Amino acid sequence: MLLFIPVGIVAGILSTVTGLASLASYPALLYWGALNPISANITNTSALLFNVVSSGLSSKRELSGHWKELFKVMTIIFFGGIVGVILLTLLPSKDFSYAVPVFIAAAGIGILLPSKDTTKAPTAKVVEEGNVGTKKMVADVAMIVLFFAIGIYGSYFGAAAGVILLAVLSRTSKDPFPVYNAIRNVAMGSANVIGTVLYSFKYGQHGSTHIYWALAIPLGIGFLIGGYVGPKMVRVLPVKLIKIVTGILALVLAYTQFVSAYGIRLFYFF
């Protein structure tokens, strides 16, 4: 059980810096904790609540002045999380696992691709006011759908949900990386909260759908520590380096999930 404290520290740092906590915590729960995939997923989801608390406290500087945006993202993800929990308790998780590698790989590629340079002065253009309003409305609806889908994914499967949200924010946010990374760290907590509450009451048809608190608590202690350290590392590490490492790790995780889901190895040694 005590092994899960250092696992949580590593996973907490990975979570707050790259969004890939599950790269460390999920396999540890599967192999060291001897849990089935559903129990490992919901135990990991519950432990991540500790990460949200400490990363939020550590990121007060970045979140200052962005509370409205954070609340908007959290609210949409929260309602998506409710749908995700219902799906997890009613549908076989194996069916969804086939799509997971695609989501994670797309997020990894999205982070690795260069973002638009928002520092350049905009070119003067004559645009009809109606077209601007229509484009903004379409963009707002698209963002709501994306955040809602991430909420479903985050509470249904969980693995790399943070990096998927990070990829979306990296393409849409006008704020610097430390700011939208802090928003991502705290916003994903709304999906974790709804999942933890419902799983605590063993909600659903799966007999194995409950939280193993004996593992979640030491893992959560590690998350508490790692989640506080991670945002401080983001302030000093080069953004480009973080994005490259995150993208590569996401692609590695996508490959491992592909092998797990389809049983096909593309590389003999991996």
C-alpha positions in Angstrom: 0.0 0.0 0.0 2.8 2.4 0.9 4.3 2.0 -2.6 1.3 4.0 -3.9 2.5 7.2 -2.2 5.6 7.6 -4.4 3.5 6.4 -7.4 1.1 9.1 -6.6 3.8 11.7 -6.4 5.1 10.8 -9.8 1.6 10.6 -11.2 0.7 14.0 -9.6 3.6 15.7 -11.2 2.8 14.0 -14.6 -0.8 15.1 -14.2 -0.2 18.8 -13.5 2.6 19.2 -16.0 1.5 17.0 -18.9 -2.0 15.7 -18.0 -0.9 12.1 -18.1 -1.3 10.9 -14.5 -2.6 7.6 -15.7 0.7 6.8 -17.3 1.9 6.0 -13.8 -1.1 5.4 -11.6 -3.4 3.3 -13.7 -0.8 0.5 -14.5 0.2 0.5 -10.9 -3.4 -0.1 -9.8 -3.7 -2.9 -12.4 -0.6 -4.7 -11.6 0.5 -3.9 -8.0 -3.0 -3.4 -6.8 -4.3 -6.4 -8.7 -7.5 -4.5 -9.6 -9.7 -5.1 -12.7 -9.8 -2.3 -15.3 -13.1 -0.8 -14.0 -12.0 -0.7 -10.4 -8.6 0.6 -11.3 -10.3 3.4 -13.3 -12.6 4.6 -10.5 -10.1 4.2 -7.8 -7.7 6.4 -9.8 -10.5 8.9 -10.5 -11.2 9.2 -6.7 -7.5 9.6 -5.8 -7.2 12.4 -8.4 -9.4 14.6 -6.3 -6.4 15.2 -4.0 -4.4 16.3 -7.1 -7.1 18.8 -8.0 -7.0 20.4 -4.5 -3.2 20.8 -4.3 -2.8 21.9 -7.9 -5.5 24.5 -7.4 -3.7 25.9 -4.3 -0.4 25.9 -6.1 -1.8 27.6 -9.2 -3.5 30.6 -7.5 -1.1 33.0 -9.3 -2.1 31.6 -12.8 -5.8 31.4 -12.0 -6.1 34.9 -10.7 -8.3 36.8 -13.1 -9.5 33.7 -14.9 -12.1 32.4 -12.4 -15.0 33.0 -14.8 -13.4 30.9 -17.6 -12.5 28.2 -15.1 -16.1 28.0 -13.8 -17.5 27.8 -17.3 -15.2 24.9 -18.3 -15.8 23.1 -14.9 -19.6 23.3 -15.3 -19.7 21.9 -18.7 -17.3 19.1 -17.8 -19.3 18.3 -14.7 -22.5 17.6 -16.6 -20.5 15.6 -19.2 -19.1 13.6 -16.2 -22.6 12.7 -15.1 -23.3 11.2 -18.5 -20.0 9.4 -18.5 -20.6 7.8 -15.1 -24.0 6.6 -16.3 -22.5 5.1 -19.4 -19.8 3.3 -17.4 -22.3 1.7 -15.1 -24.6 0.6 -18.0 -22.3 -0.3 -20.9 -19.3 -2.7 -21.2 -16.1 -0.7 -20.8 -14.4 -3.0 -23.3 -16.5 -1.5 -26.2 -15.3 2.0 -25.4 -11.7 1.0 -25.1 -11.4 0.5 -28.9 -11.8 4.2 -29.4 -9.5 5.3 -26.6 -6.2 5.0 -28.5 -7.6 7.3 -31.2 -8.6 10.0 -28.7 -5.2 9.9 -27.0 -3.2 9.9 -30.2 -5.2 12.8 -31.6 -4.5 14.8 -28.4 -0.8 14.0 -28.6 -0.6 15.1 -32.2 -2.6 18.2 -31.4 -0.2 19.2 -28.7 2.9 18.6 -31.0 1.5 20.6 -33.9 2.5 24.3 -33.7 -0.1 26.6 -32.2 -1.1 29.9 -33.8 1.1 32.8 -32.8 -1.3 35.1 -30.8 1.5 37.6 -30.2 1.4 39.1 -33.7 -0.7 42.1 -34.3 -3.9 41.2 -36.2 -4.2 42.3 -39.8 -7.0 44.9 -40.4 -9.9 43.3 -42.2 -13.4 44.4 -43.1 -15.7 41.8 -41.8 -19.5 41.9 -41.7 -20.8 42.1 -38.2 -23.3 39.3 -38.8 -20.6 36.9 -40.0 -18.6 37.6 -36.9 -21.6 36.9 -34.6 -22.3 33.7 -36.5 -18.8 32.4 -36.3 -18.6 33.2 -32.6 -21.8 31.4 -31.9 -20.6 28.3 -33.9 -17.3 28.4 -32.0 -19.0 28.7 -28.7 -21.3 25.7 -29.4 -18.3 23.7 -30.6 -16.4 24.4 -27.4 -19.4 23.4 -25.3 -19.7 20.1 -27.2 -15.9 19.4 -26.9 -15.8 20.1 -23.1 -19.0 18.1 -22.6 -17.4 15.1 -24.5 -14.2 15.4 -22.5 -16.4 15.3 -19.3 -18.0 12.1 -20.5 -14.6 10.6 -21.4 -13.0 11.7 -18.2 -15.5 9.9 -15.9 -16.1 7.0 -18.3 -12.5 5.9 -19.0 -10.2 8.6 -17.4 -6.9 7.7 -19.0 -5.3 10.8 -20.5 -8.5 12.9 -20.1 -6.3 15.8 -18.9 -4.1 15.7 -21.9 -7.1 15.7 -24.2 -8.4 18.8 -22.5 -4.9 20.3 -22.6 -4.8 19.7 -26.4 -8.1 21.5 -26.9 -7.1 24.5 -24.7 -3.8 24.7 -26.5 -5.6 25.3 -29.8 -8.3 27.6 -28.5 -7.1 29.6 -25.5 -5.5 33.0 -25.9 -3.8 32.7 -22.5 -0.2 31.5 -22.0 0.5 27.8 -21.3 0.8 28.1 -17.5 -2.7 29.7 -17.3 -4.7 27.3 -19.4 -2.7 24.4 -17.9 -3.8 25.5 -14.5 -7.4 25.8 -15.7 -7.2 22.3 -17.1 -5.8 20.9 -13.8 -8.7 22.2 -11.7 -11.5 21.9 -14.3 -11.0 18.1 -14.7 -11.7 17.8 -11.0 -15.4 18.3 -11.7 -15.6 15.0 -13.6 -13.7 13.4 -10.7 -16.1 14.7 -8.1 -19.2 13.3 -9.7 -17.6 10.0 -10.4 -16.3 9.7 -6.8 -19.7 10.5 -5.3 -21.6 8.0 -7.4 -19.0 5.3 -7.2 -18.9 5.6 -3.4 -22.5 4.4 -3.4 -21.6 1.5 -5.8 -23.9 3.0 -8.4 -24.5 0.7 -11.4 -24.9 -2.9 -12.5 -21.2 -3.9 -12.2 -20.5 -5.7 -9.0 -16.9 -4.5 -9.2 -17.8 -0.9 -9.6 -16.6 0.5 -6.3 -13.6 2.4 -4.9 -10.7 0.6 -3.2 -10.1 3.2 -0.6 -7.1 1.3 0.9 -5.3 2.1 -2.4 -7.0 5.4 -3.2 -5.9 7.1 0.0 -2.1 6.4 -0.2 -2.3 7.2 -3.9 -4.2 10.4 -3.1 -1.5 11.4 -0.6 1.1 11.1 -3.3 -1.2 13.1 -5.7 -1.5 15.8 -3.0 2.3 16.2 -3.0 2.9 15.8 -6.7 0.0 18.1 -7.6 1.5 20.9 -5.5 5.0 20.5 -7.0 3.9 20.2 -10.7 2.5 23.8 -11.2 5.7 25.2 -9.8 7.7 23.2 -12.3 5.5 24.5 -15.1 6.6 28.1 -14.2 10.3 27.3 -14.8 10.3 24.7 -17.5 10.3 25.7 -21.2 6.8 25.5 -22.7 8.0 24.0 -25.9 9.8 21.2 -24.0 6.7 20.4 -21.9 4.6 20.2 -25.1 7.1 17.9 -26.9 7.4 15.6 -23.9 3.6 15.6 -23.4 2.9 14.8 -27.0 5.4 12.0 -27.1 4.2 10.4 -23.9 0.6 10.7 -25.2 1.5 8.8 -28.3 3.3 6.2 -26.3 0.2 5.8 -24.1 -2.0 5.6 -27.2 0.1 2.8 -28.6 -0.1 0.8 -25.3 -3.9 1.3 -25.3 -4.0 0.2 -28.9 -2.1 -3.0 -28.1 -4.3 -3.6 -25.1 -7.6 -3.1 -27.0 -6.7 -4.8 -30.3 -3.9 -7.2 -29.3 -1.8 -6.0 -32.3 1.8 -5.1 -31.8 3.3 -2.8 -34.4 6.8 -3.1 -32.9 8.4 -6.3 -31.9 10.2 -4.8 -28.8 7.2 -2.8 -27.6 
